[in-house]
Amino acid sequence: MNCPRCSGWMVHENFYGLEDEYAWFYPGWRCVYCGEIVDKVILSNRKVVSRPHRRS
Protein backbone atom coordinates (compact mmCIF):
# COMPACT_ATOMS: atom_id res chain seq x y z
CA MET A 1 0.00 0.00 0.00
CA ASN A 2 1.27 3.47 -0.88
CA CYS A 3 0.73 6.51 1.30
CA PRO A 4 -2.08 8.77 0.07
CA ARG A 5 -0.12 11.84 1.23
CA CYS A 6 3.45 11.24 0.02
CA SER A 7 3.27 7.92 -1.92
CA GLY A 8 5.66 6.43 0.62
CA TRP A 9 5.76 2.97 2.14
CA MET A 10 2.87 2.04 4.47
CA VAL A 11 3.31 -0.59 7.18
CA HIS A 12 0.56 -2.38 9.10
CA GLU A 13 0.41 -1.27 12.71
CA ASN A 14 -1.83 -1.89 15.70
CA PHE A 15 -2.70 1.24 17.65
CA TYR A 16 -3.44 1.05 21.37
CA GLY A 17 -4.58 3.54 23.93
CA LEU A 18 -6.03 4.00 27.37
CA GLU A 19 -8.86 6.39 28.12
CA ASP A 20 -10.17 6.64 31.67
CA GLU A 21 -10.78 3.01 32.65
CA TYR A 22 -11.09 1.64 29.13
CA ALA A 23 -8.42 0.38 26.76
CA TRP A 24 -8.90 0.65 23.01
CA PHE A 25 -7.25 -0.97 20.03
CA TYR A 26 -7.55 -0.61 16.27
CA PRO A 27 -5.55 -1.89 13.31
CA GLY A 28 -4.36 0.50 10.65
CA TRP A 29 -1.53 1.58 8.38
CA ARG A 30 1.27 4.08 9.06
CA CYS A 31 3.63 5.67 6.55
CA VAL A 32 7.27 5.23 7.50
CA TYR A 33 8.21 8.48 5.67
CA CYS A 34 5.63 11.11 6.66
CA GLY A 35 3.74 9.43 9.54
CA GLU A 36 0.29 9.44 7.86
CA ILE A 37 -2.11 7.07 9.66
CA VAL A 38 -4.94 5.38 7.78
CA ASP A 39 -7.59 2.94 9.00
CA LYS A 40 -11.09 1.80 7.96
CA VAL A 41 -12.84 4.79 9.52
CA ILE A 42 -10.47 7.35 8.02
CA LEU A 43 -10.83 5.82 4.55
CA SER A 44 -14.64 5.72 4.76
CA ASN A 45 -14.79 9.35 5.97
CA ARG A 46 -12.64 10.47 3.05
CA LYS A 47 -15.12 8.89 0.62
CA VAL A 48 -17.97 11.04 1.94
CA VAL A 49 -18.55 13.93 -0.41
CA SER A 50 -19.51 17.09 1.40
CA ARG A 51 -22.13 19.30 -0.20
CA PRO A 52 -21.63 23.05 -0.34
CA HIS A 53 -23.85 25.04 2.00
CA ARG A 54 -26.48 27.22 0.34
CA ARG A 55 -27.00 30.72 1.68
CA SER A 56 -30.54 31.96 2.16
N, C-alpha and C positions, 0 to 999 in steps of 0.2 A: 504494500500500500504506500502511495506517495502522499506527502503532506499537502493539504489543500492550500496552505499559506505559502510555503517556500519550495514545494516539490521535493523536499528532503525525504529521508528514510524514517518511516514510522515503525515503532516497535510496540508489541502488545504489552500492556502493563495493567496490573490490578491496583486500583486506588482504594485506600482505606482511610477511615477517619473516625473520630469519636466526638459526639455531640451530646452534651449533658450526660445521661446515663446510657445512651444508645450508641452502638457501633454501626458503621455503615461500610459497604463495600460495593464497588462496581468495576467491571472490566472495561477497558478502553484502549486507545492507541495514543502514543506520545511521540512527537518528532524529536529525534536526537539532535537536530541542528537548531531549530528555533523554539522548541518547547511546546508547540501547539498540542492541545489535548482534544481528542475526538472520541465520542462514545455514541451509543444509539440515540440518546435523547438530543444531543447536540446536532447530529445529522438530521433527525426528523424535524427539529426546529428550523434548521436552515432551509428545508424544503418548503416551509410555509411561506406563501407569497403574501406580503402585506399589501393592503389596498390603501391608496391615498385617501386622506380625509377630505371630505367636501365641506366647504365653508357655506354657511347659510346667509 
